[in-house]
Amino acid sequence: MNKIQSTQAPRARRALSALDRNGRKCRHVVQINGHRTSINLEEVYWIALRRISQDEGLSRSELVALIQKNKHPTSSLTAAVRLYVLNYIGQSAIISN
């Protein structure tokens, strides 16, 4: 039993149990500037992207196109999407606290 499982941290335990089912990678196709692009991400990121795009009033493709446009030139699109999701969720957590 690891440290998190032995503590009274239900949020951490739920996050650990979600790793298995949300850790599988899924390939989705999005359209960026008229070009179809496939992105291979863990399911949890696709879930987050769907929710973020709904919150922002954008399609998933529009959101990914914005991420593509603003990512660091040496970063892959997949890495940029992961960072965007983490930053978005982090900002949401900070604002809600």
N, C-alpha and C positions, 0 to 999 in steps of 0.2 A: 504494500500500500504506500503510495507516495504521499508527500507532505500535504498536498491540496486535498486529496481524498480523505485524509485523517482529520482535517480541520472542519470547522463548522462554516464552510464557505459554499453555500448552495449555488451561487452564481458561477463560481469557478468550476464546481462539479458539473453543472449543466453545460458549460463551455467545453469541458473535456469530453463529455459524452457526445457532444455534437461533432467533435473532430472526426469521428469515424464516418458518419453519414454525410457530412458536409465536406470532407476532405477529398472526395472523388472529383477528378477533373472532368469537365464537360466542355465540348467544343460548340460554340455558337457562332453564327455568321451575323455580322453587322455591316451596314453600308456606310462608308465614309467617303464623302465627296464623289459619290456615284460609283465607287468601287466596293465590291463585296470583299470583306476581310474576315477571316475566321480567327477567333481568340479562344485559347484553351485555358480556362480558369476553374478553380474549385467552385463547387455548387454554391457555397456560402457567398462568394463574391457576386455570382449572378443574381442571387436573391437580393443582396444589398443594392446592386445596380438597378434592379427593377424598382425597388422601393424608393431609391434616391431619384430616379428619373420621374416617377410618379409625383414625388414631393416637389420637384422642380418644374413640373409641367412640360417635360421633354420626353421624346421617345428614347429608347435605349440607344439606338444608333446615333441620335443627336448628342446624347450625353457622351458617348464614346468618341465621337468626332471632336467635341470640345476638349476632352482629355488628350486626344492625339495632337490637337493644335497647340496645346499649352504644355506638353510634356518636355522634359529635358531632351535635347537632340541625341544624346547617347543612350537614353533609356529606351527599353523595349516598350511596346504598347501594353503588353501584359503586365509588366512591372508598374507602369504608370497607372493602370487601372487599379491595381492592388493598393498603391500608395494613395490614390485619390479616395478610394473607399475608406481606408483607415483614417485619413485626414478628415473626411466628411463626418464619419462617426465620432471621431475624437472631438471635433468642434461641436457637434451636437451634444455630446456628453458634458463638455465644459459649459455650454450655454444653459443646459438644463439644471446644472448644480448650483 
